[in-house]
């Protein structure tokens, strides 16, 4: 064998050994502990981390939505409960006021016959006696009663020369009209009526008993 053949053989052996070393190096797996990844493995690891983060974000968003719905529901329930409570308080207060008013008006009704007797007594006093101290005292008591009634929103019902109102006036008799202007109007008041009026509330305590011309 010549020197040239020997050198060629050695070169072939060295190349084969190098190829074998490279193959073994390629077969070696990367160490996860040492973070010795290839570019592809690094990309896969990064994508896996991103996916995990996305799942965590989605879970947090879902939890946030659930908590927001619970808070909204609780707030709505509180508002409805507050409205119901306010309505209950208002209705209770209105009922109490109505009870107090009806109790007051019930007491007032008991005094109305006395007030009517005073009025009739004053109407029956002769003109020449109206300046007497007794007549003056009766007039004073009567006026004070009317002022007290007005202070609690109880007023006399106007009647004479008005067209009868079915809710306020109760015709008890009729007389012939002396002229056309008097027809179907109240010409005399037999008993005076009283009504409670406040704002838009009206309660008839006693209708006026009247005589109507026809």
C-alpha positions in Angstrom: 0.0 0.0 0.0 1.4 3.4 -0.9 1.6 6.4 1.4 -1.2 8.0 -0.6 -3.5 5.1 0.0 -2.7 5.1 3.7 -3.5 8.8 4.1 -6.8 8.4 2.1 -7.9 5.6 4.4 -7.0 7.6 7.5 -9.0 10.6 6.2 -12.0 8.3 5.6 -11.9 7.0 9.1 -11.6 10.4 10.6 -14.6 11.6 8.6 -16.7 8.6 9.7 -15.7 9.2 13.3 -16.7 12.9 13.0 -20.1 11.9 11.4 -20.7 9.4 14.2 -19.9 12.0 16.9 -22.3 14.6 15.3 -25.1 12.0 15.1 -24.7 11.2 18.8 -24.7 14.9 19.6 -28.0 15.4 17.6 -29.6 12.5 19.5 -28.9 14.0 22.9 -32.1 15.4 24.5 -32.1 19.0 25.8 -32.1 19.5 29.6 -35.3 21.2 30.9 -33.6 22.0 34.1 -30.9 23.9 32.4 -33.4 25.6 30.0 -31.3 24.2 27.1 -34.1 24.4 24.5 -34.0 24.7 20.8 -35.8 27.6 19.2 -38.8 25.4 18.4 -39.0 24.1 21.9 -38.8 27.7 23.3 -41.6 28.8 21.1 -43.7 25.8 22.2 -43.0 26.6 25.8 -43.9 30.3 25.3 -47.1 29.4 23.6 -48.0 27.1 26.5 -47.4 29.9 29.0 -49.5 32.3 27.0 -52.3 29.8 26.9 -52.1 29.3 30.6 -52.2 33.0 31.2 -55.2 33.4 28.8 -57.1 30.7 30.7 -56.3 32.5 34.0 -57.5 35.8 32.5 -60.7 34.2 31.2 -61.3 32.6 34.7 -60.7 36.0 36.4 -63.0 37.7 33.9 -65.7 35.1 34.5 -65.4 35.5 38.3 -65.5 39.3 37.9 -68.7 39.1 35.8 -70.3 36.8 38.4 -69.4 39.1 41.2 -70.7 42.1 39.2 -74.0 40.4 38.6 -74.3 39.5 42.3 -73.6 43.1 43.3 -76.1 44.4 40.7 -78.7 42.0 41.9 -78.1 42.9 45.5 -78.3 46.6 44.7 -81.5 46.2 42.8 -83.0 44.1 45.7 -81.9 46.8 48.1 -83.5 49.6 46.1 -86.8 47.6 45.8 -86.8 46.8 49.5 -86.1 50.5 50.3 -89.0 51.6 48.0 -91.3 49.0 49.6 -90.3 50.2 53.1 -90.8 53.9 52.2 -94.2 53.0 50.7 -95.2 51.1 53.8 -94.1 54.0 56.0 -96.0 56.5 53.9 -99.1 54.4 53.9 -98.8 53.9 57.6 -98.4 57.6 58.2 -101.4 58.4 55.9 -103.5 55.8 57.8 -102.5 57.3 61.1 -103.3 60.8 59.8 -106.7 59.6 58.5 -107.5 58.0 61.8 -106.6 61.2 63.7 -108.6 63.3 61.3 -111.7 61.0 61.5 -111.4 61.0 65.3 -111.2 64.8 65.3 -114.2 65.2 62.9 -116.2 62.7 64.9 -115.8 64.9 67.9 -116.6 68.0 65.9 -119.9 66.5 64.7 -121.0 66.2 68.3 -120.6 70.0 68.8 -122.4 71.0 65.5 -125.9 70.8 67.0 -124.8 73.1 69.8 -123.4 75.6 67.2 -126.6 75.4 65.3 -128.6 76.1 68.4 -126.5 79.2 69.0 -127.1 80.3 65.4 -130.9 79.9 65.7 -130.9 81.6 69.1 -129.2 84.6 67.5 -131.6 84.6 64.6 -134.6 84.6 67.0 -133.3 87.6 69.1 -135.4 90.7 68.4 -133.6 93.5 66.7 -134.0 95.7 69.8 -132.5 93.1 72.1 -129.3 92.4 70.0 -127.4 95.1 71.9 -128.1 93.5 75.3 -125.0 92.0 77.1 -126.6 88.5 77.0 -127.1 88.6 73.2 -123.6 90.1 72.8 -122.2 87.2 74.8 -124.0 84.6 72.8 -122.8 86.2 69.6 -119.2 86.2 70.9 -119.4 82.5 71.8 -120.9 81.7 68.4 -118.1 83.6 66.6 -115.4 81.9 68.6 -116.8 78.5 67.7 -116.8 79.3 64.0 -113.2 80.6 64.2 -112.1 77.4 66.0 -113.8 75.3 63.4 -112.1 77.2 60.6 -108.7 76.7 62.4 -109.2 72.9 61.9 -110.4 73.5 58.3 -114.1 73.0 59.0 -116.2 75.7 57.2 -119.9 76.6 57.0 -121.6 75.6 53.8 -122.9 78.6 51.8 -126.5 78.1 50.8 -128.9 81.1 50.4 -129.3 82.3 46.7 -127.3 79.4 45.4 -128.4 76.6 43.1 -128.7 73.5 45.3 -125.7 71.1 45.2 -126.7 67.5 45.9 -123.5 66.9 47.8 -123.8 70.0 50.0 -127.5 70.8 50.2 -130.6 68.8 51.3 -133.9 70.4 50.1 -136.5 69.8 52.8 -139.2 72.0 51.3 -140.2 74.2 48.3 -142.0 77.5 48.1 -143.3 79.5 45.2 -140.8 81.9 43.7 -141.7 85.6 44.0 -139.7 86.3 40.8 -138.0 84.5 38.0 -134.5 85.1 39.5 -135.4 83.0 42.5 -136.5 79.9 40.7 -134.6 76.8 41.6 -132.5 78.6 44.1 -132.2 78.3 47.8 -134.2 81.1 49.5 -134.0 79.9 53.1 -131.6 77.9 55.3 -133.3 75.6 57.7 -130.2 74.1 59.2 -126.6 75.2 58.4 -124.2 72.6 57.1 -120.5 72.2 57.6 -117.7 70.7 55.5 -114.0 69.8 56.1 -111.8 71.2 53.3 -108.0 70.9 53.0 -106.1 70.8 49.8 -108.1 68.5 47.5 -109.8 66.6 50.3 -113.4 67.4 51.1 -115.5 65.6 53.8 -119.2 66.6 54.4 -119.9 66.7 58.1 -123.4 67.9 57.8 -125.5 68.9 54.8 -127.4 72.2 54.8 -131.1 71.7 55.0 -132.7 74.3 52.8 -135.9 75.6 51.2 -135.9 76.0 47.4 -138.0 78.4 45.4 -139.8 77.0 42.3 
